[in-house]
Amino acid sequence: MAEDTATRSGTAIARGSEFHISELFFSRTDTRGVIASGNAVFQRISGFTYDELLNAPHKIVRHPDMPKAVFWLLWHRLQKGEPIGAYVKNRTKSGGYYWVFAVVMPITGGYLSVRLKPTSKLFERVQGLYKELRTKELEAPADYSPENSAQEMNAAIKALGYPNYVAFMAAGLTAELMSRDKIGAKPVDDRLQAFDAMSKAVGDIFDEANALYADFRRIEQIPVNLRLQASRCEASGGPVSVISANYSNLAREALAFASRFTDFGQRVLDEISLGLFMMGSARLQREMNRAFEAEDHGASPIDHQREMALLAGHMQRCGDMARSTVGRILEQCERFIDDSRRMRRFVGGLDVTRVTCRIETGWLPDADGGFHDIIDKLDAFHEDVERRMKRIDSLNDNIIERTNALLNRSASRKPAAAPKATAAE
Ligand SMILES: Cc1cc2nc3c(=O)[nH]c(=O)nc-3n(C[C@H](O)[C@H](O)[C@H](O)COP(=O)(O)O)c2cc1C
């Protein structure tokens, strides 16, 4: 960790406090963020004694380089009962620092934070992002609030390609777990990988659905132009006018479907991000619990038995949440298939109307090529829609297949006896 040097009063040079990538650590707080417990690794890395840590506010390890935005978001989510994952730079008692990826969640009586050492490529980008945010916070006028800074952070996260913070924290946790496995020469976590691939497929559906919606918006004007052109060449109420009115109606309904597709994409995207995050959290918690169980508790004032029971219950809940989001994703996908079928019927209807239109306009004079132009645009539009619908269908099939595989895997696992839990998957 040869990066930044945090200076306090322009003097102290911070040094990175090392811990091994295989190590995990946790701290538990009450609802105000006052430290209630933590494992031996947490105590060792912080450089504080247990006496200094227990009953101290967690900001005892706050590093001045950390943007306020991150803590604003952390408390904003925790107070709504929502989990959060975040990269955090902490300070040690001697003025050193260490980076973690922390998974923080509500737990009975307060909150629990489990941390691992970040090593992914995303981590490198986040360090740059934090530097920019913190500089802005320090240079901004007094009325620039932590919430303003959090909005700035969310915008920067969007610019990195994540639709929202939940998608970012899910990607962060997944990337860190996978990178850690790779460094530790552990086998690939195929469930995380499958979930990761699913979340990319849903992202692609979302993009296609948005493009479809934009296509439908773009052709809204075409039937109007067709009617105008027809009014010059045929008597009022003639066949082309009637066909273009029909087309207009069908296109309007199809547009409503396309809009539902984009809603669906957003909902599943959110659900899948949370599912991915919870799956990673359950795995992290399982490893954390094993490590805590194996720790030497000789010198620790922590009630080990009680702590173990709390952690085991928490791990179980993470697993339950991951499983229930997988179930909801499957439900959404099935509903989406129904919508997709209905959408295809509409598009089929539009297509028949388009062909009829081509035939009918063939009888009419088209001296300025107006009809020709319009019909060509409709042809191109239909080709585009057909291509997008096919891609959406195949992405959806792909998601369903993977979701079913995940559910079948979970179902085939035996539930573990509490509290010696291994049941989080
Ligand atoms: C479970 C839990 C763990 C936390 N862990 C840290 C941490 O490791 N480092 C940190 O700076 N803040 C941590 N916080 C947030 C602190 O409570 C505090 O909001 C933060 O240090 C910013 O302090 P400030 O608002 O006084 O600037 C944690 C909070 C909770 C609830």
The ligand as an SDF file (V2000), in Angstrom:
LIG
                    3D

 31 33  0  0  0  0  0  0  0  0999 V2000
  -21.3170   -1.4110   12.2060 C   0  0  0  0  0  0  0  0  0  0  0  0
  -20.6220   -0.1150   11.8620 C   0  0  0  0  0  0  0  0  0  0  0  0
  -19.2970   -0.1580   11.4540 C   0  0  0  0  0  0  0  0  0  0  0  0
  -18.6290    1.0150   11.1210 C   0  0  0  0  0  0  0  0  0  0  0  0
  -17.3230    0.9260   10.7410 N   0  0  0  0  0  0  0  0  0  0  0  0
  -16.6460    2.0530   10.4740 C   0  0  0  0  0  0  0  0  0  0  0  0
  -15.2790    1.9960   10.1160 C   0  0  0  0  0  0  0  0  0  0  0  0
  -14.6820    0.9290   10.0150 O   0  0  0  0  0  0  0  0  0  0  0  0
  -14.6440    3.1640    9.8680 N   0  0  0  0  0  0  0  0  0  0  0  0
  -15.2660    4.3750    9.9560 C   0  0  0  0  0  0  0  0  0  0  0  0
  -14.6110    5.4010    9.7310 O   0  0  0  0  0  0  0  0  0  0  0  0
  -16.5770    4.4540   10.2610 N   0  0  0  0  0  0  0  0  0  0  0  0
  -17.2770    3.3350   10.5140 C   0  0  0  0  0  0  0  0  0  0  0  0
  -18.6070    3.4280   10.8340 N   0  0  0  0  0  0  0  0  0  0  0  0
  -19.2680    4.7320   10.7370 C   0  0  0  0  0  0  0  0  0  0  0  0
  -19.0540    5.5790   11.9430 C   0  0  0  0  0  0  0  0  0  0  0  0
  -20.0680    5.3200   12.8820 O   0  0  0  0  0  0  0  0  0  0  0  0
  -19.0990    7.0930   11.5800 C   0  0  0  0  0  0  0  0  0  0  0  0
  -20.3190    7.3890   10.9800 O   0  0  0  0  0  0  0  0  0  0  0  0
  -17.9700    7.4770   10.6340 C   0  0  0  0  0  0  0  0  0  0  0  0
  -16.7300    7.1470   11.1590 O   0  0  0  0  0  0  0  0  0  0  0  0
  -18.0000    8.9620   10.3070 C   0  0  0  0  0  0  0  0  0  0  0  0
  -17.8970    9.7190   11.4430 O   0  0  0  0  0  0  0  0  0  0  0  0
  -18.3750   11.2230   11.4530 P   0  0  0  0  0  0  0  0  0  0  0  0
  -19.7700   11.2250   10.9360 O   0  0  0  0  0  0  0  0  0  0  0  0
  -18.2990   11.6370   12.8670 O   0  0  0  0  0  0  0  0  0  0  0  0
  -17.4440   11.9460   10.5490 O   0  0  0  0  0  0  0  0  0  0  0  0
  -19.2990    2.2670   11.1800 C   0  0  0  0  0  0  0  0  0  0  0  0
  -20.6380    2.2850   11.5780 C   0  0  0  0  0  0  0  0  0  0  0  0
  -21.2850    1.1130   11.8920 C   0  0  0  0  0  0  0  0  0  0  0  0
  -22.7290    1.1630   12.3030 C   0  0  0  0  0  0  0  0  0  0  0  0
  1  2  1  0
  2  3  1  0
  2 30  2  0
  3  4  2  0
  4  5  1  0
  4 28  1  0
  5  6  2  0
  6  7  1  0
  6 13  1  0
  7  8  2  0
  7  9  1  0
  9 10  1  0
 10 11  2  0
 10 12  1  0
 12 13  2  0
 13 14  1  0
 14 15  1  0
 14 28  1  0
 15 16  1  0
 16 17  1  0
 16 18  1  0
 18 19  1  0
 18 20  1  0
 20 21  1  0
 20 22  1  0
 22 23  1  0
 23 24  1  0
 24 25  2  0
 24 26  1  0
 24 27  1  0
 28 29  2  0
 29 30  1  0
 30 31  1  0
M  END
$$$$
